[in-house]
Amino acid sequence: MENIIVTNNKYVYEKYKDTIEIKYDEDFTYLDVLEYVRDKIHKGHKLMTHPLSGSVKPNETPYKTIMISKDKNTMDYDDLMIIEESIATAKKFIHNKPTPNWTERVLDDFRVIDLSLIDNVMNKII
């Protein structure tokens, strides 16, 4: 099964743009990525990675990368529940304490962390 990466992380885009289909939008927020994936799940795509993978909280990092199936089937209600709960969790964290205006050095660290999470997945499927 082929997959699609959805990301707002330029490091992920640059590394995988020639290997896998990518929906990349640097203007997407963390929540935008989750909501885009939710819309794709409604259309029958399947979650291939958990939306809240990693130990970085949704209000700490602005970067998120999620893998979904390229193939579409009937909507998977378990995946829909996972993405909806992830959106609710992210909104709760961001509402309680918004993401700081990080320096470029810290943003770079978050890009690297996000990239490493998808690298682990890619290493298993290639």
DSSP file (Angstrom, degrees, kcal/mol; ACC not computed):
  #  RESIDUE AA STRUCTURE BP1 BP2  ACC     N-H-->O    O-->H-N    N-H-->O    O-->H-N    TCO  KAPPA ALPHA  PHI   PSI    X-CA   Y-CA   Z-CA
    1    1 A M              0   0    0      0, 0.0     2,-0.2     0, 0.0     0, 0.0   0.000 360.0 360.0 360.0 130.6    0.0    0.0    0.0
    2    2 A E        -     0   0    0      1,-0.0    68,-2.7    18,-0.0    69,-0.7  -0.512 360.0-154.4 -84.2 157.3    1.3    3.4   -0.9
    3    3 A N  E     -A   69   0A   0     66,-0.3    18,-0.7    -2,-0.2     2,-0.4  -0.796  10.9-138.8-129.9 168.8    1.2    6.3    1.5
    4    4 A I  E     -Ab  68  21A   0     64,-3.2    64,-2.8    -2,-0.3     2,-0.5  -0.987  14.3-142.3-127.6 137.5    1.0   10.1    1.6
    5    5 A I  E     -Ab  67  22A   0     16,-2.5    18,-3.3    -2,-0.4     2,-0.5  -0.875  10.7-162.9 -99.0 132.7    2.9   12.3    4.1
    6    6 A V  E     +Ab  66  23A   0     60,-3.1    60,-2.6    -2,-0.5     2,-0.3  -0.975  29.2 148.2-113.5 123.8    1.1   15.4    5.3
    7    7 A T  E     -Ab  65  24A   0     16,-2.6    18,-1.8    -2,-0.5    58,-0.2  -0.985  51.0-159.7-154.0 158.4    3.4   17.9    6.9
    8    8 A N  S    S+     0   0    0     56,-1.0     2,-0.6    -2,-0.3    57,-0.1   0.093  70.6 106.5-119.1  15.8    4.2   21.5    7.6
    9    9 A N     >  -     0   0    0     55,-0.3     4,-2.1     1,-0.1     3,-0.3  -0.865  57.0-158.4-103.7 115.5    7.9   20.7    8.2
   10   10 A K  H  > S+     0   0    0     -2,-0.6     4,-2.8     1,-0.2     5,-0.2   0.792  92.3  59.7 -64.5 -27.5   10.3   21.7    5.4
   11   11 A Y  H  > S+     0   0    0      2,-0.2     4,-2.1     1,-0.2    -1,-0.2   0.916 106.9  46.0 -66.5 -41.7   12.9   19.2    6.5
   12   12 A V  H  > S+     0   0    0     -3,-0.3     4,-2.4     2,-0.2    -2,-0.2   0.936 113.8  49.5 -64.2 -46.2   10.4   16.3    6.0
   13   13 A Y  H  X S+     0   0    0     -4,-2.1     4,-1.9     1,-0.2    -2,-0.2   0.943 111.9  47.2 -58.0 -50.4    9.4   17.8    2.6
   14   14 A E  H  < S+     0   0    0     -4,-2.8     4,-0.2     1,-0.2    -1,-0.2   0.877 115.4  45.6 -62.1 -38.1   13.0   18.2    1.4
   15   15 A K  H  < S+     0   0    0     -4,-2.1    -1,-0.2    -5,-0.2    -2,-0.2   0.877 126.6  25.3 -74.0 -36.9   14.0   14.7    2.5
   16   16 A Y  H >X S+     0   0    0     -4,-2.4     4,-2.2    -5,-0.2     3,-1.7   0.405  85.5 103.2-113.3   2.0   11.1   12.8    1.1
   17   17 A K  T 3< S+     0   0    0     -4,-1.9     5,-0.2     1,-0.3    -1,-0.1   0.774  90.8  42.4 -60.2 -26.5    9.7   14.9   -1.8
   18   18 A D  T 34 S+     0   0    0     -4,-0.2    -1,-0.3    -3,-0.2    -2,-0.1   0.437 118.4  45.4 -98.0   0.0   11.3   12.6   -4.4
   19   19 A T  T <4 S+     0   0    0     -3,-1.7     2,-0.3     1,-0.3    -2,-0.2   0.738 117.0  15.7-111.6 -32.1   10.4    9.4   -2.6
   20   20 A I  S  < S-     0   0    0     -4,-2.2    -1,-0.3   -18,-0.1     2,-0.2  -0.971  85.3 -89.7-145.8 152.2    6.8    9.6   -1.5
   21   21 A E  E     -b    4   0A   0    -18,-0.7   -16,-2.5    -2,-0.3     2,-0.4  -0.468  49.5-167.5 -65.0 134.3    3.7   11.8   -2.3
   22   22 A I  E     -b    5   0A   0    -18,-0.2     2,-0.8    -2,-0.2   -16,-0.2  -0.988  26.7-156.9-131.7 134.1    3.7   14.7    0.1
   23   23 A K  E     +b    6   0A   0    -18,-3.3   -16,-2.6    -2,-0.4     2,-0.5  -0.934  33.0 175.9-101.4 105.5    1.1   17.3    1.0
   24   24 A Y  E     +b    7   0A   0     -2,-0.8     2,-0.3   -18,-0.2   -16,-0.2  -0.949  16.2 163.8-119.0 129.6    3.3   20.1    2.3
   25   25 A D    >   -     0   0    0    -18,-1.8     3,-1.7    -2,-0.5     8,-0.0  -0.863  20.2-164.7-144.2 108.2    2.2   23.5    3.4
   26   26 A E  T 3  S+     0   0    0     -2,-0.3   -18,-0.1     1,-0.3   -16,-0.1   0.696  91.4  60.8 -67.3 -16.8    4.6   25.6    5.5
   27   27 A D  T 3  S+     0   0    0     -3,-0.1    -1,-0.3     2,-0.0     2,-0.1   0.562  80.8 108.2 -85.8  -8.2    1.7   27.9    6.4
   28   28 A F    <   -     0   0    0     -3,-1.7     2,-0.1   -21,-0.1    -3,-0.1  -0.445  62.1-143.7 -65.8 138.4   -0.2   25.0    8.1
   29   29 A T     >  -     0   0    0     -2,-0.1     4,-2.0     1,-0.1     5,-0.2  -0.419  34.5 -95.6 -85.7 174.8   -0.4   25.1   11.9
   30   30 A Y  H  > S+     0   0    0      1,-0.2     4,-1.8     2,-0.2     5,-0.1   0.937 130.2  47.3 -54.4 -48.3   -0.2   22.0   13.9
   31   31 A L  H  > S+     0   0    0      1,-0.2     4,-2.9     2,-0.2     5,-0.2   0.865 105.6  58.5 -65.4 -36.2   -4.0   22.0   14.1
   32   32 A D  H  > S+     0   0    0      2,-0.2     4,-2.5     1,-0.2    -1,-0.2   0.904 105.2  50.6 -59.2 -41.2   -4.2   22.6   10.3
   33   33 A V  H  X S+     0   0    0     -4,-2.0     4,-2.3     2,-0.2    -1,-0.2   0.944 112.2  46.8 -61.6 -47.6   -2.3   19.4    9.7
   34   34 A L  H  X S+     0   0    0     -4,-1.8     4,-2.4     1,-0.2    -2,-0.2   0.916 114.0  47.3 -60.8 -43.8   -4.6   17.4   12.0
   35   35 A E  H  X S+     0   0    0     -4,-2.9     4,-2.2     2,-0.2    -1,-0.2   0.864 109.8  52.7 -69.7 -35.3   -7.7   18.9   10.4
   36   36 A Y  H  X S+     0   0    0     -4,-2.5     4,-1.8    -5,-0.2    -1,-0.2   0.930 111.2  47.4 -61.9 -45.2   -6.4   18.2    6.9
   37   37 A V  H  X S+     0   0    0     -4,-2.3     4,-2.3     1,-0.2    -2,-0.2   0.899 108.5  54.9 -63.9 -41.0   -5.9   14.6    7.8
   38   38 A R  H  X S+     0   0    0     -4,-2.4     4,-2.1     1,-0.2    -1,-0.2   0.922 107.1  50.7 -57.1 -44.7   -9.3   14.4    9.4
   39   39 A D  H  X S+     0   0    0     -4,-2.2     4,-0.8     1,-0.2    -1,-0.2   0.871 109.9  50.3 -62.0 -36.7  -10.8   15.6    6.1
   40   40 A K  H  <>S+     0   0    0     -4,-1.8     5,-2.2     2,-0.2     3,-0.4   0.867 106.9  54.0 -69.1 -36.6   -8.9   12.9    4.3
   41   41 A I  H ><5S+     0   0    0     -4,-2.3     3,-1.8     1,-0.2    35,-0.3   0.896 103.1  57.1 -63.8 -39.7  -10.1   10.2    6.7
   42   42 A H  H 3<5S+     0   0    0     -4,-2.1    -1,-0.2     1,-0.3    33,-0.2   0.814 105.1  52.7 -58.1 -29.4  -13.7   11.3    5.9
   43   43 A K  T 3<5S-     0   0    0     -4,-0.8    -1,-0.3    -3,-0.4    -2,-0.2   0.415 131.8 -91.8 -89.6   1.2  -12.8   10.6    2.3
   44   44 A G  T < 5S+     0   0    0     -3,-1.8    29,-1.9     1,-0.3    -3,-0.2   0.436  78.2 138.5 107.5   0.1  -11.6    7.1    3.1
   45   45 A H      < -     0   0    0     -5,-2.2    31,-0.4    27,-0.2     2,-0.4  -0.415  45.0-132.7 -72.1 157.1   -7.9    7.4    3.7
   46   46 A K        -     0   0    0     25,-0.4    23,-2.5    29,-0.1     2,-0.3  -0.885  15.3-111.2-114.9 142.9   -6.5    5.5    6.6
   47   47 A L  B     +C   68   0A   0     -2,-0.4    21,-0.2    21,-0.2     3,-0.1  -0.533  30.4 177.0 -68.1 131.5   -4.1    6.7    9.3
   48   48 A M  S    S+     0   0    0     19,-3.0     2,-0.3     1,-0.3    20,-0.2   0.594  71.8  31.5-108.8 -20.3   -0.7    5.1    9.0
   49   49 A T  S    S-     0   0    0     18,-1.4    -1,-0.3     4,-0.0    69,-0.0  -0.966  94.0-100.4-132.4 153.0    0.9    6.9   11.9
   50   50 A H    >   -     0   0    0     -2,-0.3     3,-1.6     1,-0.1    17,-0.1  -0.529  26.2-133.5 -73.8 135.8   -0.7    8.2   15.1
   51   51 A P  T 3  S+     0   0    0      0, 0.0    -1,-0.1     0, 0.0    14,-0.1   0.734 104.6  43.3 -62.7 -23.1   -1.5   11.9   15.0
   52   52 A L  T 3  S+     0   0    0     12,-0.1    -2,-0.1     3,-0.0    14,-0.0  -0.041  82.0 148.6-113.0  32.3    0.0   12.5   18.5
   53   53 A S    <   +     0   0    0     -3,-1.6     3,-0.2     2,-0.1    64,-0.1  -0.281  44.6  36.0 -64.5 151.7    3.2   10.4   18.1
   54   54 A G  S    S-     0   0    0      1,-0.1    60,-0.0    63,-0.1    59,-0.0  -0.174  90.9 -90.5  92.1 171.3    6.3   11.5   19.9
   55   55 A S  S    S+     0   0    0      2,-0.1     2,-0.5    -2,-0.1    -1,-0.1   0.377  87.8 107.5-104.3   3.4    6.7   13.1   23.3
   56   56 A V  S    S-     0   0    0     -3,-0.2     5,-0.0    54,-0.1     0, 0.0  -0.723  71.4-124.6 -85.4 127.2    6.5   16.7   22.3
   57   57 A K    >>  -     0   0    0     -2,-0.5     3,-2.1     1,-0.1     4,-1.4  -0.334  18.1-114.8 -71.5 151.5    3.2   18.3   23.3
   58   58 A P  T 34 S+     0   0    0      0, 0.0   -28,-0.1     0, 0.0    -1,-0.1   0.736 116.5  51.1 -59.1 -23.7    1.0   19.9   20.7
   59   59 A N  T 34 S+     0   0    0      1,-0.1    -2,-0.1    39,-0.1    31,-0.0   0.437 105.6  57.3 -94.0   1.4    1.4   23.3   22.3
   60   60 A E  T <4 S+     0   0    0     -3,-2.1    -1,-0.1     1,-0.2    50,-0.1   0.823 107.4  40.2 -95.3 -38.7    5.2   23.0   22.3
   61   61 A T     <  -     0   0    0     -4,-1.4    -1,-0.2     2,-0.1   -31,-0.1  -0.871  55.7-156.9-115.4 143.7    6.0   22.5   18.7
   62   62 A P  S    S+     0   0    0      0, 0.0     2,-0.4     0, 0.0    -1,-0.1   0.517  72.7  89.7 -88.2  -4.1    4.5   24.0   15.6
   63   63 A Y        +     0   0    0     44,-0.1     2,-0.3   -34,-0.1    -2,-0.1  -0.750  46.5 167.4-104.4 139.4    5.5   21.0   13.4
   64   64 A K        -     0   0    0     -2,-0.4   -56,-1.0   -35,-0.1     2,-0.4  -0.984  11.4-173.3-148.4 135.9    3.5   17.9   12.7
   65   65 A T  E     +A    7   0A   0     -2,-0.3     2,-0.4   -58,-0.2   -58,-0.2  -0.998   9.6 176.8-130.1 129.4    3.9   15.1   10.2
   66   66 A I  E     -A    6   0A   0    -60,-2.6   -60,-3.1    -2,-0.4     2,-0.5  -0.986  19.4-142.3-132.2 141.4    1.4   12.4    9.7
   67   67 A M  E     +A    5   0A   0     -2,-0.4   -19,-3.0   -62,-0.2   -18,-1.4  -0.891  22.3 177.2-104.9 134.0    1.3    9.5    7.2
   68   68 A I  E     -AC   4  47A   0    -64,-2.8   -64,-3.2    -2,-0.5   -21,-0.2  -0.872  35.8 -91.6-126.9 163.4   -2.0    8.4    5.7
   69   69 A S  E     -A    3   0A   0    -23,-2.5   -66,-0.3    -2,-0.3   -21,-0.0  -0.421  19.5-146.2 -71.6 149.3   -2.8    5.8    3.1
   70   70 A K  S    S+     0   0    0    -68,-2.7   -67,-0.2    -2,-0.1    -1,-0.1   0.839  81.3  78.5 -79.9 -36.7   -2.9    6.8   -0.6
   71   71 A D  S    S-     0   0    0    -69,-0.7     2,-0.4   -25,-0.0   -25,-0.4  -0.401  73.8-144.6 -72.2 148.8   -5.7    4.3   -1.2
   72   72 A K        +     0   0    0    -27,-0.1   -27,-0.2    -2,-0.1     2,-0.2  -0.943  28.0 154.3-116.7 138.5   -9.2    5.2   -0.2
   73   73 A N        -     0   0    0    -29,-1.9     2,-0.1    -2,-0.4     3,-0.1  -0.439  58.4 -40.5-130.2-152.3  -11.8    2.8    1.1
   74   74 A T  S    S-     0   0    0     -2,-0.2    -1,-0.2     1,-0.1   -31,-0.1  -0.499  81.2 -81.8 -75.6 154.8  -14.8    3.3    3.3
   75   75 A M        -     0   0    0    -33,-0.2     2,-0.8    -2,-0.1    -1,-0.1  -0.321  40.1-134.2 -60.4 133.5  -14.3    5.6    6.2
   76   76 A D     >  -     0   0    0    -31,-0.4     4,-2.3   -35,-0.3     5,-0.2  -0.819  12.2-161.8 -91.7 111.4  -12.6    4.0    9.1
   77   77 A Y  H  > S+     0   0    0     -2,-0.8     4,-2.3     1,-0.2    -1,-0.2   0.811  89.6  55.8 -67.8 -30.0  -14.5    5.0   12.3
   78   78 A D  H  > S+     0   0    0      2,-0.2     4,-2.3     1,-0.2    -1,-0.2   0.935 109.8  46.1 -65.6 -44.4  -11.6    4.0   14.6
   79   79 A D  H  > S+     0   0    0      1,-0.2     4,-2.6     2,-0.2     5,-0.2   0.896 111.3  52.7 -63.3 -39.2   -9.3    6.3   12.6
   80   80 A L  H  X S+     0   0    0     -4,-2.3     4,-2.6     1,-0.2     5,-0.2   0.917 109.5  48.6 -62.3 -42.3  -11.9    9.1   12.7
   81   81 A M  H  X S+     0   0    0     -4,-2.3     4,-2.5     2,-0.2     5,-0.2   0.913 111.2  50.7 -63.5 -41.9  -12.2    8.7   16.5
   82   82 A I  H  X S+     0   0    0     -4,-2.3     4,-2.1     2,-0.2    -2,-0.2   0.938 113.7  43.3 -61.9 -47.3   -8.4    8.8   16.8
   83   83 A I  H  X S+     0   0    0     -4,-2.6     4,-2.4     2,-0.2    -2,-0.2   0.899 114.2  50.2 -69.2 -39.0   -8.0   12.0   14.7
   84   84 A E  H  X S+     0   0    0     -4,-2.6     4,-2.3    -5,-0.2    -1,-0.2   0.914 112.6  46.9 -64.6 -41.7  -11.0   13.7   16.4
   85   85 A E  H  X S+     0   0    0     -4,-2.5     4,-2.4    -5,-0.2    -1,-0.2   0.866 111.4  52.4 -66.5 -35.5   -9.6   13.0   19.9
   86   86 A S  H  X S+     0   0    0     -4,-2.1     4,-2.6    -5,-0.2    -2,-0.2   0.898 109.3  48.9 -66.3 -40.5   -6.2   14.2   18.7
   87   87 A I  H  X S+     0   0    0     -4,-2.4     4,-2.7     2,-0.2    -2,-0.2   0.926 112.0  48.7 -63.8 -44.7   -7.7   17.5   17.5
   88   88 A A  H  X S+     0   0    0     -4,-2.3     4,-2.1     2,-0.2    -2,-0.2   0.909 112.7  48.3 -62.1 -42.1   -9.5   17.9   20.8
   89   89 A T  H  X S+     0   0    0     -4,-2.4     4,-2.5     2,-0.2    -2,-0.2   0.931 112.2  48.3 -63.3 -46.5   -6.3   17.2   22.8
   90   90 A A  H  X S+     0   0    0     -4,-2.6     4,-2.8     1,-0.2     5,-0.2   0.919 111.4  50.1 -61.4 -44.2   -4.3   19.6   20.7
   91   91 A K  H  X S+     0   0    0     -4,-2.7     4,-2.6     1,-0.2    -1,-0.2   0.899 110.1  51.4 -61.5 -40.1   -6.9   22.3   21.1
   92   92 A K  H  X S+     0   0    0     -4,-2.1     4,-2.4    -5,-0.2    -2,-0.2   0.945 112.8  44.4 -62.4 -48.5   -6.9   21.8   24.8
   93   93 A F  H  X S+     0   0    0     -4,-2.5     4,-2.2     1,-0.2    -2,-0.2   0.933 116.2  46.2 -61.2 -46.9   -3.2   22.1   25.1
   94   94 A I  H  < S+     0   0    0     -4,-2.8    -1,-0.2     1,-0.2    -2,-0.2   0.865 112.9  50.2 -67.3 -36.1   -3.0   25.1   22.8
   95   95 A H  H  < S+     0   0    0     -4,-2.6    -1,-0.2    -5,-0.2    -2,-0.2   0.912 112.9  46.0 -67.2 -42.2   -5.9   26.8   24.6
   96   96 A N  H  < S+     0   0    0     -4,-2.4    -2,-0.2     1,-0.3    -1,-0.2   0.857 137.6   2.3 -70.2 -35.4   -4.3   26.3   28.1
   97   97 A K  S  < S-     0   0    0     -4,-2.2    -1,-0.3    -5,-0.2    -2,-0.2  -0.724  81.0-138.2-155.5  98.6   -0.9   27.4   27.0
   98   98 A P        -     0   0    0      0, 0.0   -39,-0.1     0, 0.0    -3,-0.1  -0.109  38.3 -86.3 -58.0 155.0   -0.3   28.7   23.4
   99   99 A T        -     0   0    0    -41,-0.1   -39,-0.2     1,-0.1   -38,-0.1  -0.435  52.5-117.1 -61.4 127.8    2.8   27.7   21.5
  100  100 A P        -     0   0    0      0, 0.0     2,-1.6     0, 0.0    -1,-0.1  -0.153  23.9-104.0 -63.3 162.1    5.6   30.1   22.4
  101  101 A N        -     0   0    0      0, 0.0    -2,-0.0     0, 0.0     0, 0.0  -0.666  53.9-159.9 -85.9  81.8    7.2   32.3   19.8
  102  102 A W        -     0   0    0     -2,-1.6     2,-0.1     1,-0.1    -3,-0.0  -0.181  15.8-108.9 -68.6 154.8   10.3   30.2   19.6
  103  103 A T     >  -     0   0    0      1,-0.1     4,-2.5     4,-0.0     5,-0.2  -0.354  35.7-105.3 -72.0 163.3   13.7   31.3   18.3
  104  104 A E  H  > S+     0   0    0      1,-0.2     4,-2.4     2,-0.2     5,-0.1   0.849 121.2  57.6 -61.1 -34.4   14.8   29.9   14.9
  105  105 A R  H  > S+     0   0    0      2,-0.2     4,-1.6     1,-0.2    -1,-0.2   0.913 109.3  43.7 -63.4 -42.7   17.3   27.6   16.8
  106  106 A V  H  > S+     0   0    0      2,-0.2     4,-2.2     1,-0.2    -2,-0.2   0.904 112.0  53.2 -69.6 -41.3   14.5   26.1   18.8
  107  107 A L  H  X S+     0   0    0     -4,-2.5     4,-2.2     1,-0.2    -2,-0.2   0.900 106.5  53.8 -58.7 -40.2   12.3   25.8   15.7
  108  108 A D  H  X S+     0   0    0     -4,-2.4     4,-2.2     1,-0.2    -1,-0.2   0.911 106.4  51.8 -60.4 -42.9   15.1   24.0   14.0
  109  109 A D  H  X S+     0   0    0     -4,-1.6     4,-2.3     1,-0.2    -1,-0.2   0.912 109.5  49.6 -60.1 -42.8   15.3   21.5   16.9
  110  110 A F  H  X S+     0   0    0     -4,-2.2     4,-2.4     2,-0.2    -1,-0.2   0.861 108.5  53.0 -66.5 -35.0   11.5   20.8   16.6
  111  111 A R  H  X S+     0   0    0     -4,-2.2     4,-2.5     2,-0.2    -1,-0.2   0.921 109.9  48.7 -62.8 -43.2   11.9   20.3   12.8
  112  112 A V  H  X S+     0   0    0     -4,-2.2     4,-2.4     2,-0.2    -2,-0.2   0.906 111.1  49.5 -64.6 -42.3   14.6   17.7   13.5
  113  113 A I  H  X S+     0   0    0     -4,-2.3     4,-1.7     2,-0.2    -2,-0.2   0.942 112.5  47.3 -61.5 -47.9   12.5   15.9   16.1
  114  114 A D  H  X S+     0   0    0     -4,-2.4     4,-1.6     1,-0.2    -2,-0.2   0.908 112.2  50.5 -61.5 -42.4    9.5   15.7   13.8
  115  115 A L  H  X S+     0   0    0     -4,-2.5     4,-2.5     1,-0.2    -1,-0.2   0.905 106.9  54.3 -61.2 -42.5   11.7   14.5   11.0
  116  116 A S  H  X S+     0   0    0     -4,-2.4     4,-1.9     1,-0.2    -1,-0.2   0.856 104.4  55.4 -64.0 -33.6   13.2   11.8   13.2
  117  117 A L  H  X S+     0   0    0     -4,-1.7     4,-1.1     1,-0.2    -1,-0.2   0.925 112.9  40.1 -65.0 -43.6    9.7   10.5   14.0
  118  118 A I  H  X S+     0   0    0     -4,-1.6     4,-2.9     1,-0.2    -2,-0.2   0.815 109.2  61.7 -76.2 -29.0    8.8   10.0   10.4
  119  119 A D  H  X S+     0   0    0     -4,-2.5     4,-2.7     1,-0.2    -1,-0.2   0.917 100.8  54.3 -57.9 -42.6   12.3    8.7    9.6
  120  120 A N  H  X S+     0   0    0     -4,-1.9     4,-0.8     1,-0.2    -1,-0.2   0.892 111.6  44.2 -59.5 -40.4   11.6    5.8   12.0
  121  121 A V  H >X S+     0   0    0     -4,-1.1     4,-1.4     2,-0.2     3,-0.8   0.936 112.9  50.3 -69.0 -47.5    8.4    5.0   10.1
  122  122 A M  H 3X S+     0   0    0     -4,-2.9     4,-1.7     1,-0.3     3,-0.2   0.873 105.2  57.2 -61.1 -37.8   10.0    5.3    6.7
  123  123 A N  H 3< S+     0   0    0     -4,-2.7    -1,-0.3     1,-0.2    -2,-0.2   0.797 108.5  48.3 -63.5 -27.3   12.9    3.0    7.7
  124  124 A K  H << S+     0   0    0     -3,-0.8    -1,-0.2    -4,-0.8    -2,-0.2   0.757 115.7  41.0 -84.3 -25.7   10.4    0.3    8.5
  125  125 A I  H  <        0   0    0     -4,-1.4    -2,-0.2    -3,-0.2    -1,-0.1   0.603 360.0 360.0-100.7 -11.0    8.4    0.5    5.3
  126  126 A I     <        0   0    0     -4,-1.7    -1,-0.2    -5,-0.2    -2,-0.1   0.470 360.0 360.0 -87.2 360.0   11.2    0.9    2.8
